[in-house]
Each structure stands twice: as C-alpha cells, then as structure tokens.
C-alpha cells in the first residue's frame, strides 16, 4: 500500500473545495453535490499546504522525500483517503494522448469537465476532437449547432444546410462563412466544410452520412420525412445520429442513436410523441433571441458526452439492452429541461427482436414469476408523463376507504399523446398499484398489437391440447376507433405474475361477463354467510359490508364445470348493488365477489362512479393465484367449454418488446368455434 501511494501522481479533480470543520477537528470537502469529511486536528492544515502540489506533476514520494516518517505517513494516508473518495486521481494511469500544448491550453475547460467524471480526460477529448461530425439541417438552430461544435473543439466538421430558399437560409450561409473564418483564426487545426444538401435526395443524403462518424440534425422546423430517412440511413451505415426535434413549443434532444444500440432510433421518439398534422408544424414563436443557441448547445453537449463518456443521465442501462436511450425535453418558453425515458416503439425496424413469433407457450409457462415488487421496479423505464407507455400511479382525490384505489394513465398506441385511464383497487396500496400496472400493460398490449401486425390472423395455442391455432386478428386486438369504453379490457384479456395465472384470469373473465344480471337471481340459490367458504380477505370484506347497515344476500350461480360463480346483492330490493365473483375454488369466487361488491359500494357512497367495477377497473384480492402448477387448474373448464362448442385459445400479447420485457405474461383468451 505504501509503495502504491508513493508512486502515485495525484491530481485533485476540478471543482473540489475544502474548509475546516466548525469544531476545528477535521476538514470538509465537496465537489458541489457531495460532502466528505476527514477527521484530525491537523488534517486541514496538511491539506491546505499539500493541495497546490496536487496537480499531477509530482509523485507522492517526491512530495514527502524530505519529511520525517510520521508526517510522511500522514501525507500518504491523506492522499490515499482522497483517492478512495474520488477527490484526486492518479494521472500516471492515464492513457497516452497526442494533443499538443496549444490544444491542451485552448480546450482546458472541456478537458476539465471530462476529468470530473473519468480518467484519461485528454485522450477522451482527443477522440471527440478527431471524430468526423456532420451537422445537417437548416435555420438558426442549425447554424448555432455548427458554432457550438467548433467552439468545443471538433477539428473535422461538415455543415450541410438545406438549399437556399429565402432570406433566413441565405443568412445561415453567411453565418457559416463567418464561422469558418473565425475557426481558422482561433484554431489552426480546425476545418469547416460547407456544402448544401437536399434532404429529399436519398443518394446525396447517404453520401453525406457515409462521410461522417457522427451526424447531428438541427432545424428550426422539423421535417419528419427527412429525419426518418436520415435515421434509417444512419442505422444502415452504422453511424451515430443525435437529432433535435422541434415539437410544438418544445425541443427534444436525442435519443442518441448509436451503432452499438440498433434498437435506439429517432422514430421511436416521433411515434411516442404522435405524428402531427402538417398545419401544426409551423415554426414556434419562442425560437427567437438566444433560444436557438441554447437548443443547439444542448445538442452539441449531448454529442460531447456521448463521444467522451461524460455524465449522460439518459444513457441506456447496460443491464437492460432492450431499453432505448432517453431524450431531454427543453421547454422553449421557460427554458426548463427534463429527462425522459424512451422505450423502443414496436413499429420501428430493429425494435422487435423477432422472438415473439418463435416463442413457445411452454417457455412462458416455465418463466419466473413477476411479483408485485419486481413489477413495480421493472416498469419504471416505461413510466414517463410524456414518452412513457404508462404515467405515474396516482391516488389523488380518490376515496381510500375501505379499499385503496388508484388511477393510471395509459398511452393509446392508436392516438399518441391522448392517454386513457385505468383503475386499480385492493386492500392496500401495493395491491392497488399492482392491479393498475397489470391492467394498464394489458390494455396497452391489446391495442398496440393491432398496430404491429399486418397479418389477417395471429398465432395462438389451444388450451385443450396445446396445438397451434390461427386466430383472426380482429378477435384479439382492439382496433383504432373501437367504440369500447377507453381503458376497458376486452373479454378474456389479462396480465398476471405467471403465464398460468394470466390464462386463468382470462378464462374467468369469460365466465364472469357471462353471469346473469341481478334481476335473474333466484331465491332458491340463496346462501347464508355461514355457508360460504371464507378466506381471511373475504371475512374482512364481509365485515366492512356489514358496517354499511344494508342487507347482504349471497347466491350461487350456474357455471361451467371446474369453476365456481357467486352473486352478491347489497340492499333488500331490486335496486340494490349486485356483483359477481368467479374462481377455480369456492373461496376464490367468494372473495372476488365480495371485493367487487365492496368496491361498488365505495364508489356509490363516495360519488366516484368512475372506478365502480367494470372492464376498466382491476381489483386485486389476496386469493389471486400467481403460482404455477404441474396440471393447469383450468383443465375441467376448458373441456366443458369444448363440449359446449367453444375452443379456448390463448394468444400472447407480446407485440411490443418494451412491454414484453417488463411483463411477459399478457394474454387474450378467445373462444373460437370448435
């Protein structure tokens, strides 16, 4: 350890400040965001004397050569502690670079920024400087992006403006000439090449991309057709693209579409935002004064971070290679910024991995369970108020007793930017959140699948014999313009912790929705509460319903073999609330029915009818089965349906790879003619 520290060439990182503690028994150090303290009455004095020499030009052994053993050990211990805390680094470990002294001095601030996060900052900057960068676009944002790239040190820069069409474009060309002259005076190593580029010319566009390592797109008016073509060419040629997209009164910087992440494409952003009519693509009124420069600086900074390995907070998580790099939104009116997760869109080439068509149902059946805690963690990348599949779970303004109720906004794949609402309920918040998340993912999947398939039919599996079965696509997916209540799940749609549980829920949904109305209940089917098989959850529901002061009656209802179906009425007359519960055991059916009745009472009593039991509301009860079994519990039901002329077929709703990665157990169970 002594020899290691003695051989170090320590350099204190840029932006480190230190001060003695209030009590005078140590020193406080900060990098602006974190504070580190070292105790010792003489620590501050030693650091104050030592810090001017922590510039990377001296070995620790040289700094301590004339000191007695005790002070020498003190200095070595202090330097070691600073190194362990990330406050100093050993420049002897830096990789060699070929920047000349003028370049090191001229771009010292850029190198210092890199040094705050990484080793070998000079080499990292050299890579940025030597990267062939092409800026494509038009307008003030384009010109400012060229200027930003030059000022941050790019040596080989190509500016490719759209052909001149008016005074604004001519002003851009004049500004490019000025920038080229300024660059020659300021930095002899820089070269700016300018040539007009028609984005509608695919050959010219391909040549421009092929001549660069990294492409920046910036324009005052985003041309989605041109940017889509540019995105595709960059993907074909393994070139990195970083665009800025003007959408309404906001600028979206990113995503970083890098060659090593082919699933990250600009078009995912555009599809998540929602394509806009041509008449809504006018230049925003806030793109004036310094704003174009601010937008361009964000774009150039994104490129700088990508090429130098800087602190990119929106970079793709290496543990989840299916996730796309995020984007930064800049409000052009307030200049406030926000980072947003971006999931790959299923319509974008390369987003899907092709496994959906080859996936065997047995693989799903053997998959690991996704419990409530894991789902809540997994779903975070899909949860974004602007680009996400789901919005945040909210309890705001909702009655929370006797059941906890939450709402969740879900992106409509047919109408991006126009979400619909689903509801989740349970005995506690984790249950209600889990119910809403599974419901929301299923609601999105059963709609997004219709946008990803061009086939007239899709593959399903017979629940009777496991054979493949072609299912007409309209029988599975919710089409655009469907008149169903927004957020409602079509019959047989479910999402659960396991494949078996999802199939069970889909089958029970068919049974539940086929139950008779309240007026059809017969007195001969009446059951007393003492005759019911009650779980702990059902007893709680029963006690809470009893506290309402209204009469509760229970009825058995005829159901296919293998399932139990109950009806519960709250109130003595025909106007009372009636809800049903279905399950593969009597206890499950009772708990499900009592829970739905309690939720119906809560919705009526609080005047919040929006979350009354319906296909748009998911109630999670403690008796829901999420475990796998050697023999499916639904075997008898499937056989009974078959004898009645209906073949139960399960279709995985796995068309959206981002959703599938979070929850693979999404299914639509359809009943076809035998």
C-alpha positions, 0 to 999 in steps of 0.5 A: 500500500505504501509503495502504491501511494508513493508512486502515485501522481495525484491530481485533485479533480476540478471543482473540489473545495475544502474548509475546516470543520466548525469544531476545528477537528477535521476538514470538509470537502465537496465537489458541489453535490457531495460532502466528505469529511476527514477527521484530525486536528491537523488534517486541514492544515496538511491539506491546505499546504499539500493541495497546490502540489496536487496537480499531477506533476509530482509523485507522492514520494517526491512530495514527502522525500524530505519529511520525517516518517510520521508526517510522511505517513500522514501525507500518504494516508491523506492522499490515499483517503482522497483517492478512495473518495474520488477527490484526486486521481492518479494521472500516471494511469492515464492513457497516452494522448497526442494533443499538443500544448496549444490544444491542451491550453485552448480546450482546458475547460472541456478537458476539465469537465471530462476529468470530473467524471473519468480518467484519461480526460485528454485522450477522451477529448482527443477522440471527440476532437478527431471524430468526423461530425456532420451537422445537417439541417437548416435555420438558426438552430442549425447554424448555432449547432455548427458554432457550438461544435467548433467552439468545443473543439471538433477539428473535422466538421461538415455543415450541410444546410438545406438549399437556399430558399429565402432570406433566413437560409441565405443568412445561415450561409453567411453565418457559416462563412463567418464561422469558418473564418473565425475557426481558422483564426482561433484554431489552426487545426480546425476545418469547416466544410460547407456544402448544401444538401437536399434532404429529399435526395436519398443518394446525396443524403447517404453520401453525406452520412457515409462521410461522417462518424457522427451526424447531428440534425438541427432545424428550426422546423422539423421535417419528419420525412427527412429525419426518418430517412436520415435515421434509417440511413444512419442505422444502415451505415452504422453511424451515430445520429443525435437529432433535435426535434422541434415539437410544438413549443418544445425541443427534444434532444436525442435519443442518441442513436448509436451503432452499438444500440440498433434498437435506439432510433429517432422514430421511436421518439416521433411515434411516442410523441404522435405524428402531427398534422402538417398545419401544426408544424409551423415554426414556434414563436419562442425560437427567437433571441438566444433560444436557438443557441441554447437548443443547439448547445444542448445538442452539441453537449449531448454529442460531447458526452456521448463521444467522451463518456461524460455524465449522460443521465439518459444513457441506456442501462447496460443491464437492460439492452432492450431499453432505448436511450432517453431524450431531454425535453427543453421547454422553449418558453421557460427554458426548463429541461427534463429527462425522459425515458424512451422505450423502443416503439414496436413499429420501428425496424430493429425494435422487435427482436423477432422472438415473439413469433418463435416463442413457445407457450411452454417457455412462458409457462416455465418463466419466473414469476413477476411479483408485485415488487419486481413489477413495480421496479421493472416498469419504471423505464416505461413510466414517463408523463410524456414518452412513457407507455404508462404515467405515474400511479396516482391516488389523488382525490380518490376515496381510500376507504375501505379499499385503496384505489388508484388511477393510471394513465395509459398511452393509446398506441392508436392516438399518441399523446391522448392517454386513457385511464385505468383503475386499480383497487385492493386492500392496500396500496401495493395491491392497488398499484399492482392491479393498475400496472397489470391492467394498464400493460394489458390494455396497452398490449391489446391495442398496440398489437393491432398496430404491429401486425399486418397479418389477417390472423395471429398465432395462438395455442389451444388450451385443450391440447396445446396445438397451434391455432390461427386466430383472426386478428380482429378477435384479439386486438382492439382496433383504432376507433373501437367504440369500447369504453377507453381503458376497458379490457376486452373479454378474456384479456389479462396480465398476471405474475405467471403465464398460468395465472394470466390464462386463468384470469382470462378464462374467468373473465369469460365466465364472469361477463357471462353471469346473469344480471341481478334481476335473474337471481333466484331465491332458491340459490340463496346462501347464508354467510355461514355457508360460504367458504371464507378466506381471511380477505373475504371475512374482512370484506364481509365485515366492512359490508356489514358496517354499511347497515344494508342487507347482504344476500349471497347466491350461487350461480350456474357455471361451467364445470371446474369453476365456481360463480357467486352473486352478491346483492347489497340492499333488500330490493331490486335496486340494490348493488349486485356483483359477481365473483368467479374462481377455480375454488369456492373461496376464490369466487367468494372473495372476488365477489365480495371485493367487487361488491365492496368496491361498488359500494365505495364508489356509490357512497363516495360519488366516484362512479368512475372506478365502480367495477367494470372492464376498466377497473382491476381489483386485486384480492389476496386469493389471486393465484400467481403460482404455477402448477404441474396440471393447469387448474383450468383443465375441467373448464376448458373441456366443458367449454369444448363440449359446449362448442367453444375452443379456448385459445390463448394468444400472447400479447407480446407485440411490443418488446418494451412491454414484453420485457417488463411483463411477459405474461399478457394474454387474450383468451378467445373462444373460437368455434370448435 
